[in-house]
Amino acid sequence: MQDTVLTTVQTKCCIELPSTSISAPAWSSNAVQKDRDICDSYFTFRISTAAKIFRFLKIVGVGYKARAKAAGSLLYLKLGYSHEVELGVSPAVRVFCFKNNVICCNGIDKQRVHQFAATIRSCKPPEVYNGKGIMYVDEVINKGHNQSDVP
């Protein structure tokens, strides 16, 4: 991979890669140098292909299943509804299933990966009383008390 080239033109600050070009307004004073550095690091982070972001979800419930098709661009969920839920995956995110109850979302853009994982979770959020639903692997659900548990 070729090195990133940073050029400053009179009106624009451009970051050029072999296949991508991103432009932002140029800054003329030294007072906003910190903002420029933040912007440059943001572009570098978004373009970096070495960083892979993963988000794992688990499905808890009898009969709840997930399967990925079409090389990770389609996700089918059986969540106890009368039909399967079909989710189309954006090109920046890939999805695969380890088992039929563990889903892995990965990609290079942290915001898109987490947004898609939140979309999956919103299809069947975890219930407080039964503990069923779709939840993140590292998420802890504090179970609520049923009325029959209270004396």
Rosetta blueprint (number, residue, H / E / L):
1 M L
2 Q L
3 D L
4 T L
5 V E
6 L E
7 T E
8 T E
9 V L
10 Q L
11 T L
12 K E
13 C E
14 C E
15 I E
16 E E
17 L L
18 P L
19 S L
20 T L
21 S E
22 I E
23 S E
24 A E
25 P E
26 A L
27 W L
28 S L
29 S L
30 N H
31 A H
32 V H
33 Q H
34 K H
35 D H
36 R H
37 D H
38 I H
39 C H
40 D H
41 S H
42 Y H
43 F H
44 T H
45 F H
46 R H
47 I H
48 S L
49 T L
50 A L
51 A L
52 K L
53 I E
54 F E
55 R E
56 F E
57 L E
58 K E
59 I E
60 V E
61 G L
62 V L
63 G L
64 Y L
65 K E
66 A E
67 R E
68 A E
69 K E
70 A L
71 A L
72 G L
73 S L
74 L E
75 L E
76 Y E
77 L E
78 K E
79 L L
80 G L
81 Y L
82 S L
83 H L
84 E L
85 V E
86 E E
87 L E
88 G E
89 V L
90 S L
91 P L
92 A L
93 V E
94 R E
95 V E
96 F E
97 C E
98 F L
99 K L
100 N L
101 N L
102 V E
103 I E
104 C E
105 C E
106 N E
107 G E
108 I L
109 D L
110 K H
111 Q H
112 R H
113 V H
114 H H
115 Q H
116 F H
117 A H
118 A H
119 T H
120 I H
121 R H
122 S H
123 C H
124 K L
125 P L
126 P L
127 E L
128 V L
129 Y L
130 N L
131 G L
132 K L
133 G E
134 I E
135 M E
136 Y E
137 V L
138 D L
139 E L
140 V L
141 I L
142 N L
143 K L
144 G L
145 H L
146 N L
147 Q H
148 S H
149 D H
150 V L
151 P L
